[in-house]
Amino acid sequence: MKGVAITGMGIISSIGNSVEENYHSLIENKIGISRISNISTVHADVIKVGEIKKTNDDLIAELNLNSDNNFSRTAMIGTLAAKQAVENAGITSINEFRTGLISATSVGGMDMTEKHYYDYFEKPELVKYITCHDGGDVADKIAEELGLKGMVTTISTACSSAANAIMLGARLIKTGKLDRVIVGGADGLAKFTINGFKTLMILSDDYNKPFDNNRKGLNLGEAAAFLVLESDEIVEKQNKKVLARVSGYGNANDAFHQTASSENGDGAFLAMKKAFEVSGLKPSEIDYINVHGTATPNNDLSEGRALRRIYENETVPDFSSTKPFTGHTLAAAAAIEAVYSVLAIQNNVVYPNLNFETQMEEFDLTPQTSLKNKNIEYVLSNSFGFGGNCSTLIFSKS
Amino acid sequence: MKKTYINGVGCISTQKTFDTVFLEEAVVNHDENVLAIVPPAYKEYISPAASRRMAKGVKNGIVASALAMKDANVENVDAIITGTGLGCIEDSEKFLKSILDNKEEFLTPTSFIQSTHNTVGAQIALLQQCKGYNFTYVNGAVSFESALLDAKMQIEEEEANSILVGGVDENGEYTTALFKLNGRIKADNTAPYDVLTSTTSGAVYGEGASFFVLENERKESTYAELLDIAIVNTLAENEIEAEITSFLKSNNLEISDVDALVLGFDGNATFENYYKNLAENAFAQTPVLYYKHLCGEYDTASAFAFWMATKILKTQEIPEIIKVNSVSKSAYKTILLYNQLNGKNHSFTLLSK
């Protein structure tokens, strides 16, 4: 399969406010993991997070929102990233073609809900934030800011959400239902999520170490990223620059446990297998794997086993998790990692898997630990979530 | 390109819609502004021990999907696609309250685990050991239609032969109070609540779970063929008719070909012109139906309408209780569903016999 053209990208994360800033952080080992400052939480001195160092007021100013706006933090970072992507794709008339928006979220505008939950009945000026809670609110707001009137929807499959948004977007273009679609996801940090992961005991008190034998868990992060996918007809007609292509995708369910992955990584294995079938590629053709690699004991074991099963007796290609840079940005993770995958293809680099020291005892898999320059034609990116939701995307050179 | 058939249905709603032929036991509740589901006998589907731990939406989703699969006479499906506006909101409320009340201490993970929007789809997959494609859509009033559209694409592209598709939402006590505060739900103590004659904003709220088995072949259990779905985020009142005309045209149909139009009237006077204009003008000669007076308004209420339309196509009868006008037809072959919420998230769904 030739793949669906990616013509624009936008991103905001703890390692940068633009595609360029993110790329420079990745190649210069500038991590975004720090102590939390925008949310007051009793866990502040224990956890480390990938936080965007902008307050909500900073974001309101940047987006030029008026004082009666009811944007959640998630909606604001989502809008920033989506606007960058549209601009990067050189789109000036958003409804000129059949254009859609597919977003992804884990908890919608929970950041506002948790802040004002008990105050709504006392403070009428806060009532406007009640509707933010809705999972579709972020996408509705982005669409409004972009002036996009067509198809808008949102996917929520926990930490694989944005991969599924990209997958759906690619299918909508392939089947000719849309000419152009903006796909991605956004998730702001929230007390709700911090405490949820805390109760599951999968938060590390240190910097996360994916695929390390002594890994202690993940660092949460916040981010938003969007990509513009366009049909080949538009690309040809407008002589568009193609950054890379989405050439494979696969989705499967682990059907093992609500929050844990099976030891053999059935879901991950099936997702990768399907992505190879769709792309027509062989596993050996992949040059770089951006693993899900959350650094929880469970994920990395399951994902590693699945990789071993896919590659059987072959060597597993260079792989790394970029979560030591950004933290785990949940529903946005697959979107920011899609941007990183495209950048890896454009710049022919493999990013380092930071903090790795000791190989896991269960298998002989060692991630790439320093920046590596080599020709990159194909990148595979994994994303897995609660509920057994497993997704794989394959990106190729244009 | 393969066609998509609805071969099994299951509906848990604020009416008795299981163990019934259609809506023969339905009653309109004019007294309450929040309606609760009529619960099925959960123990026939879920062990009491498991049931105690499960969220309401999960239980209803499991029963509705089991009913649909039994109805379609299928043991397993290739994919599970769910739509939900707020997911298991009761568990979200519970976890959030315990965070706030206990200052982030003494928390247990159960309600957090259940609170994620994809819990219903995941639990059904777990129960059936379905390792196939599994998506959950969460975009307000088009959550269910997004799932339908995805399923139809899967079948057209031959990525799946049989798919379980559903819409599920549950009422949560605190969220309901918040919706009364912001006007989404009509004010307390303003009964009688009537959907068609209402002059106030807000809606009577409900909850429910409707699941369907979609397959690529017609069989004995077939209710209808799913012809097309369109989702449009933003449309003005005066753009609806043109949108419908072009949607029908792309399916080689005209307004006169539509044998029944199902509208999402929810008693919110502020936005009812989106429906009223159609009912009184372009579709004045068409049987016009409504349903939210029976199931209440909620993000996936349109899945109840979808259930209703499939039943009409199969039984060829329209119960009096859902008629907006007195127009009738000798046969019902093509049904169009239109829904929106607050002038946003419009969906158009086309079914044929």
Contacts between the chains, C-beta under 8 A, distances in Angstrom:
chain1	res1	chain2	res2	distance
A	41	B	104	6.3
A	42	B	103	6.3
A	42	B	104	4.6
A	42	B	105	6.9
A	43	B	104	6.7
A	101	B	233	7.7
A	105	B	138	7.0
A	106	B	116	7.1
A	106	B	117	7.8
A	108	B	138	7.4
A	110	B	96	7.9
A	113	B	96	7.0
A	114	B	96	5.9
A	114	B	99	7.1
A	114	B	100	7.4
A	117	B	96	6.2
A	117	B	97	7.8
A	117	B	100	6.2
A	117	B	174	8.0
A	118	B	100	6.5
A	120	B	178	6.0
A	120	B	181	6.0
A	121	B	181	6.5
A	127	B	181	6.0
A	127	B	182	5.1
A	128	B	182	7.8
A	130	B	178	5.0
A	130	B	179	7.3
A	130	B	181	6.9
A	130	B	182	4.4
A	130	B	184	7.9
A	131	B	182	6.8
A	131	B	184	7.7
A	133	B	86	7.4
A	133	B	175	7.8
A	134	B	85	6.5
A	134	B	86	6.9
A	134	B	140	5.5
A	134	B	299	7.8
A	135	B	85	7.0
A	135	B	86	7.3
A	135	B	87	7.4
A	135	B	117	6.0
A	135	B	138	3.2
A	135	B	139	6.7
A	135	B	140	7.5
A	135	B	143	7.8
A	136	B	85	7.6
A	136	B	138	6.2
A	136	B	139	3.6
A	136	B	140	3.9
A	136	B	142	7.6
A	136	B	143	7.3
A	136	B	345	7.1
A	137	B	140	7.7
A	139	B	139	6.1
A	140	B	139	7.9
A	140	B	140	7.3
A	140	B	233	7.0
A	140	B	344	6.3
A	140	B	345	7.5
A	143	B	233	5.2
A	143	B	234	7.2
A	144	B	234	7.7
A	148	B	233	6.9
A	149	B	232	6.9
A	149	B	233	5.8
A	149	B	234	4.2
A	149	B	235	7.3
A	150	B	232	6.2
A	150	B	233	6.4
A	151	B	230	7.9
A	151	B	231	4.7
A	151	B	232	6.7
A	151	B	233	6.9
A	152	B	139	6.7
A	152	B	142	7.7
A	152	B	231	7.3
A	152	B	233	3.9
A	152	B	345	7.5
A	153	B	137	5.8
A	153	B	139	4.4
A	153	B	142	6.0
A	153	B	143	7.9
A	153	B	146	4.2
A	153	B	231	6.5
A	154	B	137	6.7
A	154	B	138	5.1
A	154	B	139	4.2
A	155	B	135	6.3
A	155	B	136	6.8
A	155	B	137	6.0
A	155	B	138	7.2
A	156	B	87	7.4
A	156	B	116	7.5
A	156	B	117	3.9
A	156	B	118	5.9
A	156	B	136	5.4
A	156	B	137	7.6
A	156	B	138	4.2
A	157	B	118	4.8
A	157	B	121	8.0
A	157	B	134	7.3
A	157	B	135	6.4
A	157	B	136	5.4
A	158	B	116	5.4
A	158	B	118	5.9
A	164	B	135	5.9
A	168	B	135	7.7
A	168	B	150	6.6
A	171	B	153	5.9
A	171	B	157	7.5
A	172	B	153	7.7
A	175	B	153	5.7
A	175	B	156	7.0
A	175	B	157	6.5
A	177	B	149	8.0
A	177	B	153	7.3
A	191	B	99	6.1
A	191	B	104	7.1
A	192	B	92	7.9
A	192	B	95	6.8
A	192	B	96	5.9
A	192	B	99	6.6
A	192	B	112	7.9
A	195	B	95	7.7
A	195	B	99	5.1
A	195	B	104	5.5
A	195	B	107	5.7
A	195	B	112	7.4
A	196	B	95	6.8
A	196	B	109	7.0
A	196	B	112	3.7
A	196	B	113	8.0
A	196	B	115	7.7
A	198	B	107	7.4
A	199	B	107	4.8
A	199	B	108	6.1
A	199	B	109	3.9
A	199	B	112	6.0
A	200	B	109	5.1
A	200	B	112	7.4
A	200	B	113	7.7
A	251	B	133	5.0
A	251	B	134	6.8
A	251	B	135	7.1
A	252	B	131	5.5
A	252	B	132	6.6
A	252	B	133	7.1
A	252	B	134	7.5
A	253	B	80	7.5
A	253	B	122	7.2
A	253	B	125	4.5
A	253	B	130	6.4
A	253	B	131	5.3
A	253	B	132	6.6
A	253	B	133	7.7
A	253	B	134	4.1
A	254	B	131	7.2
A	255	B	125	5.0
A	255	B	126	5.3
A	255	B	128	7.8
A	255	B	129	5.1
A	255	B	130	6.1
A	255	B	131	5.1
A	256	B	126	7.5
A	257	B	126	7.5
A	258	B	113	5.3
A	258	B	114	7.9
A	258	B	119	7.0
A	258	B	122	6.1
A	258	B	123	7.2
A	258	B	126	7.1
A	259	B	109	7.7
A	259	B	113	5.4
A	266	B	131	6.5
A	267	B	131	6.7
A	270	B	131	5.9
A	385	B	118	7.3
A	386	B	113	7.2
A	386	B	116	5.4
A	386	B	118	7.1
A	386	B	122	7.3
A	387	B	116	6.4
A	387	B	118	4.3
A	387	B	119	6.4
A	387	B	121	6.8
A	387	B	122	3.0
A	387	B	125	7.7
A	387	B	134	7.5
A	387	B	136	7.9
A	388	B	122	5.7
A	388	B	125	6.3
A	388	B	126	6.9
A	388	B	134	7.2
A	389	B	118	6.2
A	389	B	122	7.0
A	389	B	134	6.0
